[in-house]
Amino acid sequence: MASEPSVVNQFPPELLAVICAHVYTSGLPPPTPSLDPLACVVQPSTPTALPSSFPPAYWPESVVRRTLANLCQVNRAWYEAAKPLLWRKLEIRLPRSWLAIVEEVAGGDDEDVSEEQAALMVDLTLRNAETAALAAKTLIGESSGFDAALELHGKVLERLSGPDISIPPELLTPPASREPSPRRLRTKSRSPARWKLMRSISVAVQDVMERAHPGIYVPPPHDPHPGRFVRHMDFNHFRTIGMRRLVEEGVNNRFVTGDRLAAVLKELPNLLVFGATEYMDGALTFPVLKELLLRGSASRGRGRPSRGRDVVIPDPNDPEQEDLARRRECKDLEAIDLTGCVSGVFVSGLSQFVNTFLLGHSESDSSSDSEDERERRPHRGRNMIQEEPLIFPGMRRLGLRGVKSLQPHILEPLVLAFPHLTHLDLSCTRITPDVLASLGASLTVRLQSLALERCNWLTGESIRNFLIEAPAAQDIQELSLYGDWTFPSPLTEEQLRDIVELAPCFKTGQLVYLDLSSAPVTRAVLLDACPPQPRLRSLGLSHIRNLELPTVAEFLLDKAPSVEVLTLVTSTQELGYGELVVSSRQATVALHTQLIRPLCTPPFSFSLTSTPKVEPPPTRLRVVELAPPLLTSLGAGAGTWRIVRSKGGRGWYVDAASGWTAEVSSNPDSLENTSTGSLLRRDLEPNHPWRVEIEALADANGNVSSGVGWHARKMEVSYRRWWSGLWNVR
């Protein structure tokens, strides 16, 4: 008996798009994370938006991509609904996958072949658009024969030849009259963007039909290239190690080059997030940085007079005008991550960008006739007019961690050109007190996350003034002032006391992530000056030798009971890092008796007449980061506490029986989040999936992925949060 057709095949396209959107969002981190690594289960449960460790708060990215890829193979309707989301995020990991993306998005990197493909694409798009227009005329009862098609084609070509359509005349010549070996297009029409050409053709056909028949709709031509779907491009996991290439091949035959990256970026008009790494920073040339930063409003406002007293007349023969017209239709970049980019090519390109567009003068005083000479000169009209300073209002999240080669006179105008930042990572850079003071004077910056780790050019007074007086620091929720014995914190005890007592981010109690490692934290600072921090979930107090362990325990018990992750690497006298001589046995006993037992053990209750009421532990502490020697002294752990080591040398003492679960707490007076149905359980069964996962990580002894860890130090700018344990632990 023949089976009946599935009712799913009758769903409208809008419903299929919503279903695919739910699949895609199931792989996005929720706003309130669990701080734990994502559990690698064989059959993932339904993801929840709760701060839960199990069921996972979201699906792994591999599961989401596999699901969307399977939906693309169902039929044409599912393919059209799932393809945009399948291409929404490009995470390049291997060199060969990058070359495949270049071929699919940009059509390869050979200029002659690209020009021929562009010409053929224009012909095909014209035929498809005109066929759709003739079909629309047939529906309204008009003739659509050969004469009508010829007339329509002539009108469309006339419309495309106008001054406001940026299609080179060479691409509009008929195939019969085109030279067998197409000559190289003139400089103005080099590497035309496919999406721009197709949009121009669609607008021209619609305009011709609208003039003849007002109100008629012509569907746009189908674009098989997926570049317009890409919102996120990420090289953070890109590696070339293990390719067995010679040094000469690595220098002369690189995979990620500036030309290839620029060609791909031209085909991504809706790109919002870009992430780079030190393995490909040699491709971040001056043209690539222009394609990344001069998008949207940056190109629309460039060259406009500040007072409106004159009109800038663009030069039609200027090759920069076509790029400006194309960039104006792109969306503003929202986030860029340049962590670890220190190559000479990148520093030279960024310095040239800052000198050209932010400072208004060329990097060289010589009057050479180089290829980029006209790009370095400001485009002005016949009169010398004053231009508005170039800013990037769309940028929200900026990561410059480890960009040590960038000089302060280049770093300051770059950071100040982003007036609406919410996430800023300047760790391990040459930021100076003047840059911090200029950033604090901004009335539009409203930072939610700030990282100033190991900035040895900063002074304690500059950090104090910024956190206390700057309007940009009033809404900070994640703050990292991490330092170690190599680059200790510049703060004094008096300055730190003023910060925790007077800074708005401390006074409001909205801090969620805080790292004061190597700062002069004392009992008076924590217990007397610091106000309660009820939302604090991750606290860093490493490299503080004179700190007392009972002081830390009292602070968590009285002022920060919601802290789940605590770092005490080479800290406190009781753990053997102060003036007192403490053996490893005494340190392990002090850790359990003075910290873990009073903060993580439920109060004892006994009753002879009824079932005793089980009280929750006084705090949520369940992960403690310790130094490797102390972790070795702990052996295999005690009770349910196990040792989990990362790939980078860090290690944590973790309660395997504790974890967030998607349950509702039965005790309304507990610390758990009953409104969202999440519960931090302390009594997970031995066969519970989350406890089994933690036990497996402990047994791996450091042979784990780079995403395993807690209290990450690298700010994540790709998303709107950074303090989850999912990011690379460095």
C-alpha positions in Angstrom: 0.0 0.0 0.0 1.4 3.4 -1.0 2.2 5.7 1.9 0.4 9.0 2.1 2.4 12.1 1.4 3.8 13.8 4.5 2.0 16.8 5.9 5.4 18.5 6.3 5.7 18.9 2.6 2.6 21.1 2.7 4.1 23.6 5.2 4.6 27.1 3.9 8.2 28.4 3.4 7.8 30.7 6.3 7.1 27.8 8.7 10.1 25.9 7.4 12.3 28.9 7.9 11.1 29.2 11.5 11.9 25.5 12.2 15.4 25.9 10.8 15.9 29.0 12.8 15.0 27.1 16.0 17.6 24.5 15.1 20.2 27.1 14.6 19.5 29.0 17.8 19.7 25.7 19.7 23.4 25.9 19.1 23.9 29.4 20.4 25.1 29.9 24.0 22.3 31.2 26.3 22.5 34.6 28.0 22.9 32.9 31.4 25.4 30.1 31.1 26.3 27.3 33.5 30.1 28.1 33.4 30.8 24.5 32.6 32.2 22.9 29.5 29.6 21.5 27.1 28.9 17.9 27.9 29.8 15.6 25.0 26.9 13.2 25.0 26.1 10.7 22.2 22.4 11.6 22.1 22.0 15.2 23.1 18.9 16.1 25.0 16.7 19.0 24.1 18.7 22.1 24.8 17.4 24.5 27.4 17.9 28.2 27.9 18.6 27.7 31.6 22.0 27.8 33.3 22.1 24.1 33.3 25.0 21.7 32.8 22.7 18.8 32.0 20.7 18.7 29.9 23.1 20.9 28.0 22.1 24.5 27.7 22.7 24.3 23.9 23.7 21.8 21.3 27.2 21.3 20.1 27.9 23.1 16.8 28.6 19.9 15.0 25.1 18.6 15.9 23.5 21.8 14.6 25.4 21.8 11.3 24.7 18.1 10.8 21.0 18.7 11.4 20.8 21.7 9.0 22.8 19.7 6.4 20.4 16.8 6.6 17.4 19.2 6.2 19.0 20.6 3.0 18.8 17.1 1.5 15.1 16.6 2.1 13.7 18.6 -0.8 14.0 22.0 -2.5 11.8 23.8 0.1 13.9 22.6 3.0 17.0 23.4 1.1 16.0 27.1 0.7 15.1 27.3 4.4 18.2 25.7 5.8 20.9 27.0 3.5 21.1 30.6 4.9 21.5 29.3 8.4 24.0 26.6 7.4 26.2 29.4 5.9 25.5 31.9 8.7 28.7 31.1 10.6 32.0 30.2 8.9 34.6 28.7 11.2 37.7 27.9 9.3 39.9 25.2 10.9 41.9 23.6 8.1 43.7 25.1 5.1 41.8 23.0 2.6 38.5 24.0 3.9 39.5 27.6 3.5 40.4 27.1 -0.1 37.0 25.4 -0.7 35.3 28.5 0.9 37.3 30.8 -1.4 36.1 28.8 -4.4 32.5 28.6 -3.3 32.1 32.2 -2.2 34.5 34.2 -4.4 34.8 31.8 -7.4 38.5 31.2 -6.9 41.4 33.7 -6.8 42.5 33.8 -10.4 41.7 37.3 -11.7 41.2 36.4 -15.4 38.9 33.5 -14.5 37.0 35.7 -12.1 36.4 38.3 -14.8 35.1 35.7 -17.2 32.9 34.2 -14.6 31.5 37.6 -13.7 30.7 38.3 -17.4 28.9 34.9 -17.8 27.1 35.5 -14.5 25.8 38.9 -15.7 24.5 37.3 -18.9 22.8 34.5 -17.0 21.3 36.8 -14.4 20.0 39.2 -17.1 18.3 36.3 -18.9 16.7 34.9 -15.7 15.5 38.4 -14.6 14.0 39.2 -18.0 12.3 35.8 -18.1 10.7 36.5 -14.7 9.6 39.9 -15.9 8.0 38.5 -19.1 6.2 35.9 -17.0 4.8 38.7 -14.9 3.6 40.5 -18.0 1.9 37.3 -19.2 0.0 37.1 -15.9 -1.5 40.5 -16.5 -2.5 39.6 -20.1 0.2 41.3 -22.1 2.3 39.8 -24.9 5.6 38.2 -24.1 6.9 37.2 -27.5 10.3 37.8 -29.1 9.7 41.5 -29.8 8.6 42.1 -26.2 11.7 40.3 -24.9 14.0 42.3 -27.3 12.4 45.6 -26.2 12.7 44.7 -22.5 16.3 43.7 -23.0 17.1 47.1 -24.6 15.4 49.0 -21.8 17.3 47.1 -19.1 20.6 47.6 -20.8 19.8 51.3 -21.1 19.0 51.4 -17.4 22.1 49.5 -16.5 24.3 51.9 -18.4 23.2 54.9 -16.3 25.6 56.7 -14.0 24.1 55.3 -10.8 24.6 51.7 -11.7 28.1 50.4 -11.0 28.3 47.6 -13.7 31.3 47.9 -16.0 30.4 48.3 -19.7 32.7 45.4 -20.5 30.3 43.0 -18.6 27.2 44.2 -20.6 28.5 43.4 -24.1 26.8 40.5 -25.7 28.6 37.2 -25.8 28.9 37.2 -29.6 30.8 40.5 -29.7 33.0 39.7 -26.7 36.6 38.9 -27.4 37.6 35.2 -27.3 40.2 36.0 -24.6 38.6 38.8 -22.6 40.9 41.7 -22.0 41.7 42.7 -18.4 39.0 45.0 -17.1 40.1 48.5 -16.3 41.1 49.3 -12.8 37.7 50.7 -11.9 35.9 47.4 -12.4 38.4 45.0 -10.9 36.9 42.0 -9.0 33.3 43.2 -9.0 31.2 41.7 -6.2 28.6 39.2 -7.4 25.9 40.3 -4.9 26.3 43.9 -6.0 25.9 43.0 -9.7 22.9 40.9 -9.1 21.2 43.5 -7.0 21.9 46.1 -9.7 20.3 43.9 -12.3 17.3 43.1 -10.1 16.8 46.8 -9.4 17.1 47.8 -13.1 14.5 45.2 -14.2 12.1 46.1 -11.4 12.5 49.8 -12.3 11.8 49.2 -16.0 8.7 47.1 -15.2 7.5 49.6 -12.6 7.5 52.4 -15.1 5.4 50.5 -17.6 3.1 48.8 -15.0 3.1 50.5 -11.6 2.7 48.1 -8.8 3.9 45.0 -10.6 6.3 42.7 -8.7 9.2 40.9 -10.4 10.9 38.2 -8.2 14.7 38.8 -7.9 16.9 36.4 -9.8 18.3 33.4 -7.9 21.8 33.8 -6.5 23.5 30.5 -6.0 26.5 32.0 -4.2 26.2 31.9 -0.4 28.2 34.9 0.5 25.2 37.1 1.4 24.2 34.6 4.1 27.5 34.8 6.1 27.2 36.8 9.3 30.2 35.3 11.2 33.7 34.5 9.9 36.1 33.0 12.5 39.8 31.9 12.2 40.3 31.4 15.9 40.7 27.6 15.5 42.7 27.8 12.2 46.0 26.0 12.4 48.7 25.1 9.8 50.7 22.9 12.2 51.2 19.4 10.9 50.9 20.1 7.2 54.5 18.9 6.6 55.3 21.9 4.5 58.8 23.3 4.0 59.7 26.7 5.3 59.8 28.0 1.7 56.3 26.7 1.0 55.0 28.3 4.1 56.4 31.7 3.1 55.7 31.7 -0.7 52.6 29.4 -0.9 50.5 30.5 2.0 46.9 29.4 2.2 45.3 32.5 3.7 46.6 35.4 1.7 45.6 39.0 1.6 44.2 38.8 -1.9 42.1 35.7 -1.1 40.8 37.2 2.1 39.9 40.5 0.4 38.1 38.6 -2.4 36.0 36.7 0.1 35.2 39.8 2.2 33.9 41.6 -0.9 31.3 38.9 -1.3 30.1 39.1 2.4 27.8 42.2 2.5 26.1 41.1 5.8 29.2 40.2 7.8 28.9 41.2 11.4 31.6 39.3 13.3 35.2 38.6 12.3 37.8 36.7 14.3 41.5 36.4 13.4 44.5 34.5 14.9 48.2 34.6 14.9 48.3 31.8 12.3 46.9 34.0 9.6 47.6 37.6 10.7 50.0 38.0 7.7 46.9 38.2 5.5 45.5 41.3 7.4 46.9 43.8 4.9 45.9 47.4 4.4 43.2 46.5 1.7 41.8 43.7 4.0 41.5 46.1 6.9 39.7 48.6 4.7 37.3 45.9 3.6 36.6 45.0 7.3 36.3 48.4 8.9 35.1 50.7 6.2 31.7 49.1 6.0 28.3 50.7 6.2 28.2 54.0 8.0 32.0 54.5 7.8 31.8 54.7 4.1 28.6 56.7 4.0 30.0 59.5 6.2 33.5 59.6 4.7 34.3 62.8 2.8 31.2 64.7 3.8 31.7 68.3 4.9 31.2 69.0 8.6 29.1 72.1 8.1 27.4 71.3 4.8 28.7 74.5 3.0 30.0 72.7 0.0 29.3 69.6 -2.0 31.9 66.9 -2.6 32.1 66.0 -6.3 33.2 62.4 -6.7 35.6 61.6 -9.5 34.0 58.9 -11.7 37.4 57.7 -12.8 38.6 57.2 -9.2 38.9 53.4 -8.5 38.2 54.1 -4.8 34.7 55.3 -5.6 33.4 51.9 -6.7 34.7 50.4 -3.5 33.1 53.1 -1.5 29.7 52.6 -3.3 29.9 48.9 -2.6 30.9 49.3 1.1 28.0 51.7 1.7 25.5 48.9 1.1 27.3 46.6 3.6 26.3 46.2 7.2 28.5 47.7 9.9 30.8 45.3 11.6 29.7 44.6 15.2 32.6 42.6 16.6 36.2 42.0 15.6 38.7 39.8 17.5 42.4 40.4 16.7 43.9 38.3 19.5 47.5 37.5 19.1 48.0 39.3 15.8 51.6 40.6 16.0 53.0 40.1 12.5 54.8 42.9 10.7 52.3 42.9 7.9 49.4 43.4 10.2 51.1 46.1 12.3 52.1 47.9 9.1 48.6 47.6 7.6 46.8 48.8 10.7 49.3 51.7 11.2 48.7 52.8 7.6 44.9 52.5 8.2 45.1 54.7 11.3 47.4 57.2 9.7 45.2 57.4 6.6 41.7 57.4 7.9 41.9 58.3 11.6 44.8 60.8 11.7 44.3 62.2 8.2 47.9 62.0 7.0 49.9 59.6 5.0 52.5 57.3 6.6 55.2 58.6 4.3 56.0 62.2 3.4 57.4 61.3 0.0 55.3 62.0 -3.1 55.6 58.6 -4.7 53.3 57.4 -7.4 52.6 54.0 -5.8 49.5 51.9 -6.4 47.8 53.0 -3.1 48.8 56.7 -3.4 45.3 57.9 -4.3 43.8 55.7 -1.5 46.0 57.4 1.0 45.0 60.9 0.0 41.8 62.4 1.3 39.1 62.7 -1.4 38.0 66.3 -1.4 36.1 68.6 -3.7 37.4 71.6 -5.5 37.5 73.6 -2.2 39.5 72.5 0.9 36.7 71.6 3.3 36.8 70.2 6.8 35.7 66.5 7.1 34.1 64.9 10.1 36.4 62.5 12.0 35.9 58.9 11.0 34.1 56.8 13.5 32.7 53.3 13.6 29.3 53.6 15.4 28.3 50.0 14.7 31.2 48.3 16.5 30.2 46.9 19.9 32.9 44.3 20.8 36.6 44.7 20.2 39.4 42.2 21.1 43.0 43.3 21.0 44.5 40.8 23.4 48.2 40.2 22.9 48.6 42.8 20.2 51.9 43.9 21.7 53.5 45.3 18.6 51.0 48.1 18.2 52.4 51.4 19.4 50.4 53.7 21.8 50.1 56.5 19.2 48.3 54.0 16.9 46.3 52.2 19.6 44.7 55.4 21.0 43.0 56.7 17.9 41.9 53.2 17.0 40.2 52.5 20.3 38.6 56.0 20.4 37.2 55.5 16.9 34.6 53.1 18.4 32.2 55.3 20.3 29.6 52.6 21.3 31.8 49.7 22.7 30.3 47.3 25.2 33.1 44.7 25.3 36.8 45.7 25.2 39.8 43.5 25.7 43.1 45.4 25.9 45.0 42.7 27.8 48.8 42.5 27.1 48.9 45.6 25.0 50.7 48.9 25.3 47.8 50.9 26.5 48.8 54.0 28.4 47.1 56.1 31.1 46.4 58.7 28.5 44.4 56.2 26.3 42.5 55.1 29.4 41.7 58.7 30.4 40.5 59.5 26.8 38.3 56.4 26.8 36.9 57.4 30.2 36.0 60.9 28.9 33.7 59.4 26.3 30.0 60.0 26.9 28.8 57.2 24.6 30.9 54.2 25.5 29.0 51.9 28.0 31.2 49.0 28.8 29.8 45.7 30.1 33.1 43.7 29.9 36.6 45.1 30.3 39.9 43.2 30.4 43.1 45.0 31.4 45.3 42.0 32.1 49.1 42.5 32.4 49.1 46.0 30.9 52.5 47.0 32.3 52.2 50.5 30.9 49.2 51.4 33.1 49.4 52.9 36.5 47.3 52.1 39.5 46.0 55.7 39.6 44.8 55.6 36.0 42.9 52.4 36.7 41.4 53.8 39.9 40.3 57.0 38.2 38.7 55.2 35.3 36.7 52.7 37.3 35.5 55.3 39.8 34.9 58.5 37.7 34.5 57.4 34.1 30.8 57.1 32.8 31.9 54.3 30.5 32.7 52.0 33.6 29.4 52.4 35.4 27.7 49.4 33.9 30.6 46.9 34.0 29.6 43.3 34.8 32.8 41.5 33.9 36.1 43.0 35.0 39.5 41.4 34.7 42.6 43.1 36.3 44.6 39.8 36.2 48.3 39.9 36.9 50.9 37.4 37.9 54.4 37.4 39.4 55.9 38.4 36.0 53.5 41.3 35.4 51.9 42.1 38.8 49.0 44.5 39.3 50.1 48.2 39.5 47.4 48.8 42.2 48.3 49.7 45.7 46.2 48.6 48.7 44.8 52.1 49.1 43.9 52.4 45.4 42.3 48.9 45.5 40.3 49.8 48.6 39.0 53.0 46.8 38.0 50.9 43.8 35.9 48.3 45.6 34.4 50.9 47.9 33.6 53.8 45.4 33.5 52.3 41.9 29.9 52.1 40.6 30.3 48.6 39.3 31.1 47.4 42.8 28.6 49.5 44.6 25.7 48.3 42.5 26.5 44.6 43.1 26.1 43.7 39.4 29.5 42.1 38.9 29.3 38.6 37.5 33.0 38.0 36.7 35.9 39.5 38.7 39.6 38.8 38.6 41.9 40.6 41.0 44.9 38.3 40.8 48.2 39.7 42.1 46.4 42.8 43.5 47.1 43.7 47.1 43.9 42.1 48.4 43.7 42.1 52.2 41.1 41.3 54.9 40.2 45.0 55.2 39.6 45.2 51.4 37.4 42.1 51.2 35.5 42.3 54.4 35.4 46.0 55.4 35.4 47.9 52.1 33.9 45.7 49.5 30.1 45.8 49.3 28.0 42.6 48.9 28.3 41.0 45.5 25.2 38.8 45.2 25.5 38.1 41.4 29.2 37.3 41.4 29.8 33.8 40.0 33.5 33.6 39.1 36.2 35.1 41.2 40.0 35.3 40.6 42.3 35.7 43.6 45.5 34.1 42.3 49.1 35.1 43.0 48.4 36.8 46.3 50.8 35.3 48.8 49.7 37.3 52.0 46.0 36.6 51.6 44.5 34.4 54.3 42.3 31.5 53.5 39.8 32.1 56.3 39.3 35.6 54.9 38.4 34.2 51.5 36.0 31.8 53.0 34.3 34.5 55.1 34.0 36.8 52.1 32.3 34.0 50.1 30.0 33.1 53.0 28.9 36.6 53.9 29.2 38.7 50.7 29.4 36.5 47.6 27.5 33.2 48.3 26.8 32.8 44.5 30.4 32.3 43.5 30.8 28.9 41.8 34.4 29.2 40.5 37.3 30.4 42.6 41.0 30.7 41.6 43.7 30.4 44.2 46.8 29.7 42.2 49.9 30.3 44.4 47.7 32.3 46.9 47.2 32.3 50.7 49.6 31.4 53.5 47.6 28.3 54.5 48.2 26.7 51.1 52.0 27.2 51.4 52.7 30.4 49.5 53.2 33.0 52.2 55.8 33.6 54.9 54.8 30.5 56.9 56.4 27.2 56.1 53.6 24.8 55.3 54.0 21.2 54.1 51.9 19.8 51.3 49.9 17.6 53.7 49.1 20.7 55.9 48.0 22.6 52.7 45.6 19.9 51.6 44.1 19.6 55.1 43.7 23.4 55.3 42.0 23.5 51.9 39.3 21.0 53.0 38.8 22.1 56.6 38.9 25.9 56.0 37.4 26.3 52.6 35.6 23.3 51.1 33.9 21.8 54.2 32.4 25.0 55.7 31.3 26.4 52.3 30.2 23.3 50.3 28.7 21.0 53.0 25.0 21.2 54.0 24.3 22.0 57.6 23.9 18.9 59.8 20.3 18.2 61.0 18.9 15.3 63.1 15.3 14.4 64.1 13.9 11.4 65.9 10.3 12.1 65.1 10.2 13.1 61.4 12.4 13.2 58.3 15.0 15.9 58.8 14.8 18.9 56.4 17.7 18.9 54.0 19.3 22.3 53.9 21.4 23.5 51.0 25.1 24.4 51.4 25.7 28.0 52.4 27.4 28.8 49.1 27.5 27.6 45.5 31.3 27.0 45.4 32.1 23.9 43.4 35.3 24.6 41.4 38.6 25.7 42.9 41.6 26.4 40.6 44.9 25.5 42.3 48.6 25.4 41.3 49.8 22.1 39.7 52.1 21.2 42.7 49.2 21.5 45.1 46.9 19.5 42.8 49.5 16.7 42.7 49.5 16.7 46.5 45.7 16.1 46.5 46.2 12.7 44.8 43.0 11.4 43.4 40.9 13.8 45.4 38.6 13.3 48.4 35.0 12.1 48.3 33.3 13.5 45.2 36.0 16.1 44.5 38.2 15.3 41.5 41.1 16.9 39.7 40.5 18.1 36.1 43.5 19.3 34.1 43.4 21.4 31.0 45.5 21.2 27.8 47.4 24.4 28.7 48.7 23.4 32.1 45.9 24.8 34.3 44.1 22.6 36.8 40.9 22.6 38.9 39.6 20.9 42.0 36.0 20.1 41.0 33.0 18.6 42.8 31.9 15.9 40.4 28.6 15.5 42.3 27.6 19.2 41.7 26.1 20.6 38.6 23.2 22.7 37.2 20.2 20.6 36.2 17.0 21.7 34.5 14.9 21.1 37.6 12.8 23.2 40.0 14.0 23.6 43.5 11.6 22.3 46.2 13.0 24.8 48.8 11.9 28.3 48.1 14.5 29.7 50.5 17.5 28.2 48.7 20.0 30.0 46.5 18.7 28.3 43.4 17.0 30.1 40.5 13.5 28.8 41.0 12.0 31.3 38.5 13.7 29.7 35.5 13.5 26.1 36.7 17.2 25.5 37.2 18.8 23.8 40.2 22.4 23.4 41.4 22.4 19.9 42.8 25.0 18.7 45.2 24.0 15.0 45.3 24.2 13.8 41.7 23.9 10.0 41.4 27.1 8.1 40.4 25.5 7.2 37.1 24.3 10.7 36.3 25.5 11.8 32.9 27.1 15.0 34.1 28.9 13.3 37.0 30.1 10.6 34.5 31.4 13.4 32.2 33.4 15.1 35.0 34.8 11.7 36.0 35.9 11.1 32.4 37.6 14.5 32.3 39.5 13.8 35.5 40.6 10.4 34.2 41.9 12.0 31.0 44.7 13.7 33.0 44.9 16.7 30.7 44.3 14.9 27.4 41.2 17.0 26.7 40.1 19.6 24.2 41.1 23.2 24.5 37.5 24.2 25.5 37.7 22.3 28.9 38.2 24.6 31.8 36.7 27.2 34.1 37.3 30.9 34.7 38.5 31.7 31.2 40.9 34.7 30.9 40.3 35.5 27.2 37.3 37.6 26.5 34.9 36.2 24.0 33.9 39.0 21.6 32.1 36.8 19.1 29.1 36.6 21.4 27.7 39.0 24.0 29.3 37.3 26.9 32.7 36.1 27.8 32.9 34.4 31.3 31.7 30.9 30.4 34.0 28.0 30.7 33.6 27.2 27.0 36.3 29.6 25.7 39.9 28.7 25.2 41.7 28.6 28.6 44.9 30.6 28.3 
